[in-house]
Amino acid sequence: MPKLPDVSALDLAALLSSKVCHDVISPVGAIANGLELLDEDSDAETQEIAMQLVRSSSANASARLQFARIAFGAAGSAGADIDTGDAENVARAYFDNEKKTNLEWVGERALMPKNKVKLLLNLLLVGLAAVPRGGVVKAVINDASSALSFTVTATGTAARVPPTFLDLMNGTFEGAPDAHAVQPLYTLKLAEAVNMAVSASIDGESVTIKAG
């Protein structure tokens, strides 16, 4: 794998924080709008619409935060294993809010080193970015007991390997990483940390990303 851009620990933490804030600011703002509507309008139908907005946006924000806790955060103690069943649950909840894209998950439930689980969840985000018009993202955990590898296949109209991810893999990324580039950069840094090589290919409307 080509050398990745150098980013200090402080800058990486700041960029990941910006990424998480970007993900949750929309549903949190919708919650605030719903509550404001509840305060301002006593019409029964409007009140119900406002409550539906609050409920759906709260579920959205919660799903995104729970996903981020494992994918980017320090879930569990240092060096701890994570149950892939828990990872699957937070991933499914996250994708439930991605109305245009469905998640398929294949693999036996197992305890797995934390950084490998984080890598898988981040590969799902790369897969999601690969189908901007929506489609299906399929995650496969291959042989979790020994020669572990991951395969993420994203299928949909106008599928493409996300440009920033491709540039980082090829060593052609230029400039300093920003909040838009930090997630693919973090994905590849995770792969580097767990000694897993990452590759990406496209065939028609399917992008396949492998780590092993």
C-alpha positions in Angstrom: 0.0 0.0 0.0 1.4 3.5 -0.9 2.4 5.8 1.9 -0.6 7.6 3.4 -0.6 11.3 4.1 0.9 12.2 7.4 -1.7 13.6 9.8 -1.0 14.3 13.5 -3.0 12.6 16.1 -4.5 15.9 17.1 -5.5 16.7 13.5 -6.9 13.3 12.9 -9.0 13.5 16.1 -10.3 17.0 15.0 -11.2 15.8 11.5 -13.0 12.7 12.8 -14.9 14.9 15.2 -16.0 17.1 12.3 -17.1 14.0 10.4 -19.3 12.8 13.3 -20.7 16.3 13.8 -21.5 16.6 10.1 -23.4 13.2 10.3 -25.6 14.1 13.2 -26.2 17.9 12.8 -29.0 17.3 10.3 -31.2 15.0 12.4 -30.4 17.0 15.6 -31.5 20.2 13.7 -34.7 18.4 12.6 -35.4 17.5 16.3 -35.1 21.2 17.2 -37.4 22.1 14.4 -40.0 19.6 15.5 -39.9 20.8 19.1 -40.2 24.4 17.9 -43.3 23.5 15.9 -44.8 21.7 18.9 -44.4 24.9 20.9 -45.8 27.2 18.3 -48.8 25.4 16.8 -51.5 23.7 18.9 -53.3 22.2 15.9 -53.7 18.4 16.5 -52.5 17.4 13.0 -49.5 19.7 13.1 -48.6 18.4 16.6 -48.7 14.8 15.3 -46.5 15.7 12.3 -44.1 17.4 14.6 -43.9 14.4 16.9 -43.3 12.1 14.0 -40.4 14.4 12.9 -39.0 14.3 16.5 -39.3 10.5 16.7 -37.7 9.7 13.3 -34.9 12.3 13.7 -34.1 11.0 17.2 -33.8 7.5 15.9 -31.6 8.7 13.1 -29.3 10.6 15.4 -29.1 7.7 17.8 -28.3 5.2 15.0 -25.5 7.5 13.6 -24.0 8.0 17.1 -24.0 4.4 18.0 -22.4 3.5 14.6 -19.8 6.2 15.1 -19.0 5.0 18.6 -17.7 1.7 17.2 -16.5 2.9 13.8 -14.5 5.9 15.0 -14.5 5.8 18.8 -12.9 3.8 21.6 -15.7 1.4 22.2 -14.6 -1.1 24.8 -11.2 -1.0 26.5 -7.9 -0.8 24.7 -7.2 -4.0 22.8 -10.7 -5.4 23.5 -12.6 -7.7 21.1 -15.9 -6.6 19.7 -18.9 -8.9 18.9 -19.5 -8.7 15.1 -23.2 -9.1 16.0 -23.1 -5.8 17.7 -21.4 -4.3 14.7 -24.0 -5.7 12.4 -26.8 -4.2 14.5 -25.4 -0.7 14.5 -24.6 -1.0 10.8 -28.2 -2.1 10.0 -29.6 0.8 12.1 -27.3 3.2 10.2 -28.4 1.9 6.8 -32.1 2.1 7.8 -31.7 5.8 7.5 -30.1 5.6 4.1 -33.4 5.4 2.2 -31.8 4.6 -1.1 -29.3 1.9 -0.1 -29.9 -1.5 1.6 -27.4 -3.4 3.6 -26.7 -7.2 3.3 -24.5 -8.8 5.9 -23.0 -12.3 5.5 -20.8 -14.0 8.1 -20.9 -16.0 11.3 -21.1 -14.0 14.6 -17.8 -13.9 16.3 -15.6 -11.9 18.6 -13.0 -10.0 16.6 -10.2 -7.5 17.5 -11.6 -4.0 17.8 -9.6 -2.4 14.9 -10.7 -5.1 12.5 -14.3 -4.5 13.3 -13.8 -0.7 12.9 -12.2 -1.4 9.5 -15.2 -3.4 8.4 -17.6 -0.7 9.4 -15.5 2.0 7.6 -15.4 -0.2 4.5 -19.2 -0.1 4.6 -19.1 3.7 4.5 -16.7 3.5 1.5 -19.2 1.1 -0.1 -22.0 3.5 0.6 -20.1 6.4 -1.0 -19.6 4.1 -4.1 -23.3 4.1 -4.9 -24.3 7.8 -4.7 -27.7 7.1 -6.3 -28.4 4.2 -4.0 -28.4 0.4 -4.4 -27.2 -2.5 -2.2 -24.1 -2.7 -0.1 -23.1 -6.3 0.8 -20.6 -7.1 3.5 -19.1 -10.6 3.7 -16.9 -11.7 6.6 -14.7 -14.5 5.2 -13.3 -17.2 7.6 -13.5 -15.2 10.8 -11.7 -18.0 12.8 -8.4 -18.0 10.9 -7.5 -16.3 7.6 -9.8 -13.4 8.1 -10.8 -11.2 5.2 -13.6 -8.8 4.3 -15.4 -8.2 1.0 -17.7 -5.3 0.5 -19.6 -5.1 -2.7 -21.6 -2.0 -3.6 -24.0 -2.3 -6.5 -26.1 0.5 -8.0 -26.6 2.9 -10.8 -23.5 5.1 -11.5 -21.4 3.0 -9.1 -17.7 4.1 -8.9 -14.8 3.7 -6.6 -14.9 6.9 -4.5 -12.3 9.2 -6.0 -10.6 10.2 -2.7 -10.4 6.6 -1.6 -8.9 5.6 -5.0 -6.3 8.4 -4.8 -5.3 7.4 -1.3 -4.9 3.8 -2.3 -2.9 4.8 -5.4 -0.7 7.3 -3.7 -1.9 10.1 -5.9 -3.8 12.1 -3.2 -2.6 15.7 -3.2 -3.0 18.4 -0.5 -3.8 18.0 3.1 -6.7 15.7 4.2 -9.9 17.6 5.2 -13.2 16.5 6.8 -14.3 15.0 3.5 -11.2 12.9 3.1 -10.7 11.8 6.7 -13.1 8.8 6.5 -11.4 7.0 3.6 -8.0 8.0 5.1 -9.0 6.6 8.4 -10.2 3.4 6.7 -6.8 2.8 5.1 -4.9 3.7 8.3 -7.0 1.0 10.1 -6.1 -1.5 7.4 -2.4 -0.6 7.8 -2.7 -1.0 11.6 -4.1 -4.5 11.4 -1.8 -5.5 8.5 -4.6 -6.0 5.9 -4.2 -5.1 2.3 -7.0 -3.2 0.7 -8.0 -3.3 -3.0 -10.9 -2.0 -5.0 -12.2 -2.8 -8.5 -15.3 -2.1 -10.6 -17.2 -4.3 -12.9 -20.2 -2.7 -14.5 -22.4 -1.3 -11.8 -20.6 -3.2 -8.9 -17.7 -1.9 -6.9 -15.8 -4.6 -4.9 -13.6 -3.6 -2.0 -11.5 -6.3 -0.4 -9.3 -6.3 2.8 -7.2 -9.3 3.8 
